[in-house]
């Protein structure tokens, strides 16, 4: 099937493109072949921003096109195999739109390398560490729940302090949970799994930028699967583990197998949680990964919000084009416009489907 190799090329293009904004102070590999590859990519990302932005938009649009095409024309494709192809290519991608992954790595390093508790020590407390030069948010102690830290200790310990190995192993952790989510979704419905496996927001924010919201979502999916099999204890445990990542998925604990009104209330509370972050902090695309945990209940409705999801990914335009967030109003305008357009589309489709 020719569509899969072509799709793989697009995914590979995303991996290559992700290095256009590699941090100048970060030396991943000192070999000459890497310098030869890196220099033209950095030239595009930092000095040819119009081209860089155009390439990004093109890749995002292609990802959505393939996402729709696969769901419509090939819904019976083995979603797990597709996920394997995607994740193997994105494993070595660079988190070009976020520094959170580096924070995860350093937080675990505080314990595995320095023997200190990251809940009480911040990265700035280790000023001699070379990793600080390409990090943000170095003044805060560990901000996440008790589930995430033990998970991150595994790649941190196995890397033996080697940065490049640490980076790959951490990306491997996210790949593992991405595949876990696909696996359990496929046990319920292959189309749900294919939607999850190929959705651009999952790929960009979950696998490339590696936000831990993806891990929380995968735990949530596992919980829903066990709930559907009347294994209530296993399901609730998975929900608790999900909430222990970032607390944002706490409402999942109250999901019910049969009570639809309760589930409507749960997703409404989830929306309130995300809305609070949006109103009192900032609109961040990865906050909305949370809703993919509800795929087994509301897949049809989640698919109707792709205009909004597209606007979330396009909201990186000012950062890519101008090199900073000084014009953050552009980001907000893109997202709000996408939300309004999608709201109108959702009301139209809901009315159409109800006939």
C-alpha positions as CSV (number, residue, x, y, z in Angstrom):
1,X,0.0,0.0,0.0
2,X,1.7,3.1,-1.3
3,X,0.0,5.5,1.1
4,X,1.9,4.2,4.1
5,X,5.4,4.8,2.7
6,X,4.3,8.3,1.7
7,X,2.9,9.0,5.1
8,X,6.2,7.7,6.6
9,X,8.1,10.2,4.5
10,X,5.9,13.0,6.0
11,X,6.6,11.8,9.5
12,X,10.3,11.6,8.7
13,X,10.2,15.2,7.4
14,X,8.7,16.2,10.7
15,X,11.6,14.6,12.5
16,X,14.2,16.3,10.3
17,X,12.4,19.6,10.5
18,X,12.3,19.5,14.3
19,X,16.0,20.2,14.4
20,X,15.7,23.6,12.8
21,X,15.3,25.1,16.2
22,X,17.8,22.9,18.1
23,X,19.2,25.0,20.9
24,X,22.5,26.6,19.8
25,X,24.1,25.9,23.2
26,X,23.2,22.2,23.0
27,X,25.7,19.8,21.4
28,X,23.9,16.6,20.8
29,X,26.7,14.9,18.8
30,X,30.2,16.2,18.2
31,X,30.8,14.2,15.0
32,X,31.5,16.1,11.8
33,X,28.6,14.4,10.0
34,X,26.2,15.9,12.5
35,X,27.7,19.4,12.1
36,X,27.2,19.1,8.4
37,X,23.5,18.2,8.8
38,X,22.9,20.6,11.7
39,X,24.2,23.8,10.1
40,X,21.7,24.1,7.2
41,X,18.8,23.2,9.5
42,X,19.8,25.8,12.0
43,X,20.2,28.3,9.2
44,X,16.6,27.7,8.2
45,X,15.2,27.8,11.7
46,X,17.0,30.9,12.9
47,X,17.8,32.9,9.8
48,X,15.2,32.0,7.2
49,X,12.1,32.1,9.4
50,X,9.7,32.6,6.5
51,X,10.8,29.4,5.0
52,X,10.8,27.6,8.3
53,X,7.3,28.7,9.1
54,X,6.1,27.7,5.7
55,X,7.6,24.3,6.1
56,X,6.0,23.8,9.5
57,X,2.5,24.8,8.2
58,X,2.9,22.5,5.2
59,X,3.9,19.5,7.5
60,X,1.0,20.2,9.8
61,X,-1.5,20.4,7.0
62,X,-0.1,17.1,5.5
63,X,-0.4,15.4,8.8
64,X,-4.1,16.4,9.0
65,X,-4.7,15.3,5.4
66,X,-3.2,11.9,6.0
67,X,-5.0,11.6,9.3
68,X,-8.4,12.1,7.6
69,X,-7.5,10.0,4.6
70,X,-6.4,7.0,6.7
71,X,-9.5,7.2,8.9
72,X,-11.9,7.5,6.0
73,X,-10.3,5.2,3.4
74,X,-8.4,2.7,5.5
75,X,-10.1,2.4,8.9
76,X,-9.2,-1.3,9.2
77,X,-5.5,-0.7,9.1
78,X,-3.8,-2.1,12.1
79,X,-3.5,1.0,14.2
80,X,-0.7,-0.5,16.4
81,X,1.5,-1.2,13.4
82,X,0.9,2.4,12.1
83,X,1.8,3.6,15.6
84,X,5.1,1.6,15.5
85,X,6.1,3.2,12.2
86,X,5.3,6.7,13.4
87,X,6.9,6.3,16.8
88,X,10.1,4.7,15.4
89,X,10.6,7.8,13.2
90,X,9.7,10.3,15.8
91,X,11.8,8.7,18.5
92,X,14.8,10.8,17.5
93,X,12.8,14.0,16.9
94,X,13.9,17.1,18.8
95,X,11.3,18.9,21.1
96,X,11.6,22.1,19.1
97,X,8.5,23.8,20.5
98,X,9.0,23.1,24.2
99,X,11.7,22.8,26.8
100,X,9.6,20.7,29.2
101,X,11.3,17.4,28.3
102,X,14.6,18.9,29.4
103,X,13.0,19.9,32.7
104,X,11.7,16.3,33.2
105,X,15.2,15.0,32.5
106,X,16.9,17.4,35.0
107,X,14.3,16.8,37.7
108,X,15.0,13.1,37.5
109,X,18.7,13.8,37.5
110,X,18.4,15.7,40.8
111,X,17.6,12.3,42.4
112,X,19.6,9.8,40.2
113,X,22.8,11.9,39.9
114,X,22.8,14.2,42.9
115,X,20.8,12.0,45.4
116,X,18.5,14.9,46.3
117,X,14.7,15.2,46.4
118,X,13.4,17.2,43.4
119,X,10.3,18.2,45.4
120,X,12.7,20.2,47.7
121,X,15.4,21.2,45.2
122,X,15.2,23.1,42.0
123,X,17.7,22.9,39.1
124,X,19.1,26.3,40.0
125,X,20.4,24.6,43.2
126,X,23.0,22.8,41.1
127,X,24.7,25.8,39.3
128,X,27.7,23.8,38.2
129,X,25.7,21.5,36.0
130,X,26.2,22.1,32.3
131,X,22.7,21.1,31.5
132,X,21.3,24.3,32.9
133,X,22.5,26.3,29.9
134,X,19.7,25.1,27.6
135,X,16.9,24.8,30.2
136,X,14.0,27.0,31.2
137,X,12.1,27.1,34.5
138,X,15.2,26.4,36.6
139,X,13.9,28.1,39.7
140,X,11.0,25.9,40.5
141,X,11.0,22.5,42.4
142,X,9.3,19.5,41.0
143,X,5.7,20.5,40.0
144,X,4.2,17.2,39.0
145,X,2.4,14.4,40.8
146,X,3.9,11.3,42.4
147,X,3.3,9.0,39.4
148,X,5.5,10.7,37.0
149,X,8.7,11.0,38.9
150,X,9.2,7.2,39.4
151,X,8.6,6.7,35.7
152,X,11.3,9.2,34.7
153,X,13.8,7.7,37.1
154,X,14.1,4.6,34.9
155,X,15.5,6.4,31.8
156,X,17.5,8.7,34.0
157,X,19.2,5.9,35.8
158,X,19.8,3.8,32.7
159,X,21.4,6.7,30.8
160,X,24.3,6.8,33.4
161,X,24.5,10.6,33.1
162,X,25.0,10.6,29.3
163,X,22.8,13.4,27.9
164,X,22.1,12.0,24.4
165,X,21.3,8.6,25.8
166,X,19.1,10.3,28.4
167,X,17.2,12.2,25.7
168,X,16.6,9.1,23.6
169,X,15.5,7.0,26.6
170,X,13.1,9.7,27.8
171,X,11.6,9.9,24.3
172,X,11.4,6.1,24.4
173,X,9.3,6.5,27.6
174,X,6.8,8.6,25.7
175,X,6.8,6.3,22.8
176,X,6.0,3.4,25.1
177,X,3.0,5.2,26.6
178,X,1.8,6.3,23.1
179,X,1.9,2.7,22.0
180,X,0.2,1.6,25.3
181,X,-2.7,4.0,24.5
182,X,-3.0,2.6,21.0
183,X,-2.9,-1.0,22.2
184,X,-5.8,-0.6,24.7
185,X,-7.8,1.6,22.3
186,X,-7.5,-1.1,19.6
187,X,-8.7,-3.7,22.0
188,X,-11.9,-1.6,22.1
189,X,-12.1,-0.2,18.6
190,X,-9.5,0.0,15.9
191,X,-10.8,3.3,14.5
192,X,-10.4,5.0,17.9
193,X,-6.8,3.6,18.0
194,X,-6.1,4.8,14.5
195,X,-7.5,8.3,15.3
196,X,-5.2,8.4,18.4
197,X,-2.2,7.0,16.5
198,X,-2.3,9.5,13.7
199,X,-3.7,12.6,15.2
200,X,-1.4,15.6,14.6
201,X,-1.9,17.1,18.1
202,X,-0.9,13.7,19.7
203,X,2.2,13.5,17.4
204,X,3.4,17.1,17.9
205,X,2.6,17.6,21.6
206,X,2.8,14.0,22.8
207,X,5.7,12.5,20.8
208,X,7.8,15.4,19.4
209,X,7.5,17.9,22.2
210,X,7.0,15.1,24.7
211,X,4.5,16.6,27.2
212,X,3.6,14.3,30.1
213,X,-0.1,14.9,29.4
214,X,0.3,12.1,26.9
215,X,1.2,9.6,29.6
216,X,-1.7,10.8,31.7
217,X,-4.0,10.2,28.7
218,X,-2.7,6.7,28.1
219,X,-3.3,5.8,31.8
220,X,-6.8,7.1,31.4
221,X,-7.4,5.0,28.3
222,X,-6.2,1.9,30.2
223,X,-8.6,2.7,33.0
224,X,-11.5,3.0,30.7
225,X,-10.7,-0.3,29.1
226,X,-10.6,-2.1,32.4
227,X,-13.8,-0.3,33.5
228,X,-15.5,-1.6,30.3
229,X,-14.4,-5.2,31.3
230,X,-16.0,-4.8,34.7
231,X,-12.5,-4.8,36.3
232,X,-13.4,-1.7,38.4
233,X,-10.4,-1.9,40.8
234,X,-7.9,-2.0,37.9
235,X,-9.7,0.8,36.1
236,X,-9.8,3.1,39.2
237,X,-6.1,2.4,39.8
238,X,-5.2,3.4,36.3
239,X,-7.3,6.6,36.8
240,X,-5.4,7.4,40.0
241,X,-2.1,6.8,38.2
242,X,-3.2,9.2,35.5
243,X,-4.2,11.9,38.0
244,X,-0.8,11.4,39.7
245,X,1.0,12.6,36.5
246,X,-0.3,16.2,36.4
247,X,-3.5,16.3,38.4
248,X,-5.3,17.6,35.3
249,X,-7.0,14.3,34.6
250,X,-8.4,13.9,38.2
251,X,-12.0,13.9,36.9
252,X,-11.4,10.6,35.1
253,X,-11.6,8.9,38.5
254,X,-15.4,9.4,38.5
255,X,-16.1,7.9,35.0
256,X,-18.8,5.3,34.9
257,X,-19.4,2.3,32.6
258,X,-23.1,2.8,32.4
259,X,-24.1,6.2,33.8
260,X,-23.9,8.5,30.8
261,X,-25.1,11.5,32.8
262,X,-22.1,11.0,35.1
263,X,-19.7,10.8,32.2
264,X,-21.2,14.0,30.7
265,X,-20.5,15.7,34.1
266,X,-17.0,14.3,34.2
267,X,-16.0,15.7,30.7
268,X,-17.7,19.0,31.7
269,X,-15.6,19.2,34.8
270,X,-12.5,18.3,32.7
271,X,-13.4,21.2,30.4
272,X,-13.6,23.5,33.5
273,X,-10.2,22.4,34.7
274,X,-8.6,23.1,31.2
275,X,-10.6,26.4,31.0
276,X,-9.2,27.5,34.4
277,X,-5.6,26.9,33.1
278,X,-6.4,28.8,29.9
279,X,-8.0,31.8,31.7
280,X,-5.5,32.1,34.5
281,X,-2.3,30.9,33.0
282,X,-2.0,30.7,29.2
283,X,-3.5,28.9,26.3
284,X,-1.2,25.9,25.7
285,X,-1.9,23.4,23.0
286,X,-0.9,20.4,25.1
287,X,-3.6,21.0,27.7
288,X,-6.1,19.7,25.2
289,X,-4.4,16.3,24.9
290,X,-6.5,15.5,28.0
291,X,-9.7,15.1,26.0
292,X,-8.3,12.2,24.0
293,X,-8.7,10.1,27.1
294,X,-12.4,10.3,26.4
295,X,-12.2,8.7,22.9
296,X,-14.0,5.5,24.0
297,X,-17.0,7.7,25.0
298,X,-16.9,10.7,22.7
299,X,-14.8,9.9,19.6
300,X,-17.5,11.2,17.3
301,X,-17.5,14.6,19.1
302,X,-13.7,14.8,19.5
303,X,-13.3,14.4,15.7
304,X,-15.5,17.4,15.2
305,X,-13.0,19.7,16.9
306,X,-10.1,19.3,14.5
307,X,-10.5,22.9,13.3
308,X,-9.7,24.0,16.9
309,X,-6.9,21.4,17.2
310,X,-5.4,22.7,13.9
311,X,-5.5,26.3,15.3
312,X,-3.6,25.1,18.4
313,X,-0.8,23.8,16.3
314,X,-0.8,26.8,14.0
315,X,-0.6,29.1,17.1
316,X,3.2,28.5,17.1
317,X,3.3,30.8,14.1
318,X,4.6,33.9,16.0
319,X,7.3,31.9,17.7
320,X,8.5,30.3,14.4
321,X,8.2,33.5,12.4
322,X,9.5,36.1,14.8
323,X,11.6,34.0,17.1
324,X,9.9,35.0,20.3
325,X,6.5,35.3,22.0
326,X,6.6,39.1,22.1
327,X,3.5,39.1,19.8
328,X,1.6,36.6,21.9
329,X,-1.7,38.2,20.9
330,X,-1.2,36.6,17.5
331,X,-1.1,33.2,19.1
332,X,-4.2,34.0,21.1
333,X,-6.0,35.3,18.0
334,X,-5.3,32.2,16.0
335,X,-6.6,29.9,18.8
336,X,-9.7,32.0,19.5
337,X,-10.5,32.2,15.8
338,X,-10.1,28.5,15.5
339,X,-12.3,27.9,18.5
340,X,-15.1,30.2,17.2
341,X,-15.0,28.6,13.7
342,X,-15.0,25.1,15.2
343,X,-17.9,26.0,17.6
344,X,-20.0,27.0,14.6
345,X,-19.0,23.9,12.7
346,X,-19.8,21.7,15.8
347,X,-23.3,23.3,16.2
348,X,-24.0,22.7,12.5
349,X,-22.8,19.1,12.6
350,X,-24.7,18.3,15.8
351,X,-27.9,19.7,14.3
352,X,-27.3,17.8,11.1
353,X,-26.6,14.5,12.9
354,X,-29.7,14.9,15.1
355,X,-32.0,14.9,12.1
